[in-house]
Amino acid sequence: MRIRINFIKIIQLLVYLPFMLFYRILFDFKVSGTDKLKKAGDSFILAVNHISYLDPMAVSLSMPFRLKYLPLFYMAYDYLYDILFFYRFVGAVRSNEGKDLDFSCRQLIDILANGGRVVIYPEGSINRGVKMRPRRGISYVAAKSNKLIVPLKIGSNLDGSINNIGGKVIDLLTRKHWIKVVIGEPFKIEDTIGKIPENLKEFRLASEDILRRIETAS
């Protein structure tokens, strides 16, 4: 596992600066709250809202360019993990859809136990403007790993065309689109419902509070 982690770290480090330049040129890309990461230490859970296919890269670029914050590991749909072979080499982790929480979340918990960082979207998929109920996985991972949760809110004016196929070239070249990332205050899972969740109902309630904290991050 250590060899794979180091390989993914090298890949993420190599693409960081080129993609940062790409984002700065095409978007009004801004990040605030990076100072709060100091409170989370080197190993933590990034809880992120999901609005676009560009989110994973936006999350990576919101981290300071330091070895201690890379690599980041993301949970990915089984279908995308299977058809996009390169996913496994850039930090994606199979979600194991339809399995129980322990099986689905075990790899993320192991990564955290080894001092890594994971990115989880509580909504599970891209939110296209409809209120979505958060999934239990993020609360389960936080409860079993005892790691701090860092809320990260992504806001943008990217429309459906950009979310899906890249948008209009002229809009990109004129930087009409913006992406704002806000990192909130780290917290522990017991801060959500007053205790460490232990059953499915409590995991759901805790996840709902995590999503609220993402939405109100400032």
Protein Blocks (a to p, Z undefined) as FASTA:
>chain_A
ZZmmmmmmmmmmmmmmmmmmmmmmmpccddehklmmmmnojbdcdddddfbfklmmmmmm
mpccdfklpccdddddfklmmmmmmlmmnopacekgoiafklmmmmmmmmmmnopacddd
fkopacehiacdddfklmmmmmmnopacdddddddfbdfklmmnnpafklmmnopaccdd
dddddddfklmnopacfbfklmmmmmmmmmmmmmmgZZ
